[in-house]
Amino acid sequence: MDDNNNRLKNAAEEGDTEKLCAVIRNNPRILDLIDEIPFVDTPLHIAASSSDHERTESSHEKSDDSSHGRAKFSIEVAILKPSFARKLNPDGKGGRTPLHVASEIAPPQLLAELLYVCPSSIEDVTAEWQTAVHVAVEAKKSESFAVLTGWLLGVDRKNILQWKDTDGNTVLHVATLTNQIELQMAVVKGLDGSQRGCSSLVRAP
């Protein structure tokens, strides 16, 4: 990996848009070169998988700033290269897009920004036919689930909650199998068209 790629990786991990711009000024084709690779960890994958606990944070406020930085970084990258939002990663974990990765480990703000810049990515499924909602429920990420389902209801795509994975499981089945009663209730309310069931899972700060 050359110096520009290293700097771009560091920029994604830190959510530093100034470093991103510096890398692009130094190599204007760097994003195009990444896009030519069929399966690759794009800057969006890296930003989504760079969770706050991997750094030494001195305060909750600093953690929030880090999440905000990566969300802003993701918007910049997705605007420059929209195709990154649907690019599959190469690590053998079922061909996950940045949205799938974010649904499992990223802060809700970054997840919401990814949906904003590439709303069609909500239709992408993994090799196991799992939607981002499946991934969030399986990972027991109630805040991610609330962001995803709230968005689905807002754009009238609640039918995605009924999509089945390769085992024949809908999101409700996964919530039941993992004994997540609150999520089960929220899914049922979501299928009935109620956003209250989903938003109630997000704790007030």
Long-range contacts (C-beta under 8 A, 24 or more apart in sequence): 4-30, 5-30, 8-43, 9-43, 9-46, 11-43, 11-73, 12-43, 12-44, 12-46, 12-47, 12-50, 12-70, 12-73, 12-77, 13-46, 13-47, 13-50, 14-50, 14-66, 14-69, 14-70, 15-47, 15-50, 15-66, 15-67, 15-68, 15-69, 15-70, 15-71, 15-72, 15-73, 15-74, 16-69, 16-73, 17-69, 17-72, 17-73, 17-76, 20-73, 20-76, 20-77, 24-80, 31-77, 31-80, 31-81, 31-84, 32-81, 34-81, 34-84, 35-81, 35-83, 35-84, 35-87, 38-88, 39-87, 39-88, 39-89, 39-90, 39-95, 40-87, 40-89, 40-90, 41-89, 41-90, 41-91, 42-77, 42-81, 42-84, 42-87, 42-98, 43-73, 43-77, 43-84, 44-74, 44-77, 44-78, 44-84, 44-85, 44-87, 44-98, 44-114, 45-87, 45-89, 45-98, 45-101, 47-73, 47-74, 47-77, 47-98, 47-106, 47-110, 48-74, 48-98, 48-99, 48-101, 48-102, 48-105, 48-106, 48-110, 48-114, 49-101, 49-105, 49-106, 51-105, 51-106, 51-107, 52-107, 67-107, 67-109, 67-110, 68-109, 70-106, 70-107, 70-110, 71-107, 71-109, 71-110, 71-112, 71-113, 72-113, 74-98, 74-110, 74-113, 74-114, 74-117, 75-113, 75-116, 75-117, 78-114, 78-117, 78-118, 79-117, 82-117, 82-118, 85-114, 85-117, 85-118, 85-121, 86-118, 86-120, 86-121, 86-124, 94-126, 94-127, 94-128, 94-130, 95-126, 95-127, 96-126, 96-135, 97-121, 97-124, 99-124, 99-132, 100-124, 100-126, 100-130, 100-132, 100-135, 102-132, 102-144, 103-132, 103-133, 103-135, 103-136, 103-139, 103-141, 103-144, 103-148, 104-135, 104-136, 104-139, 104-141, 104-144, 105-139, 105-141, 106-144, 108-143, 108-144, 108-146, 108-147, 108-202, 111-144, 111-147, 111-148, 112-147, 112-151, 115-147, 115-148, 115-151, 119-151, 119-155, 122-148, 122-151, 122-152, 122-157, 122-160, 123-160, 125-163, 125-165, 128-165, 128-166, 128-167, 129-163, 129-164, 129-165, 129-166, 130-165, 131-160, 131-163, 131-171, 133-160, 133-161, 133-171, 134-163, 134-165, 134-169, 134-171, 134-174, 137-171, 137-174, 137-175, 137-178, 137-180, 137-183, 138-174, 138-178, 140-178, 140-180, 142-180, 142-182, 142-183, 142-201, 142-202, 143-201, 143-202, 143-203, 145-183, 145-186, 145-198, 145-201, 146-186, 146-198, 146-199, 146-200, 146-201, 146-202, 147-202, 149-186, 149-187, 149-190, 149-198, 150-195, 150-198, 150-199, 152-190, 153-190, 153-193, 153-194, 153-195, 153-198, 154-195, 158-190, 158-191, 158-193, 161-187, 161-190, 161-191, 162-191
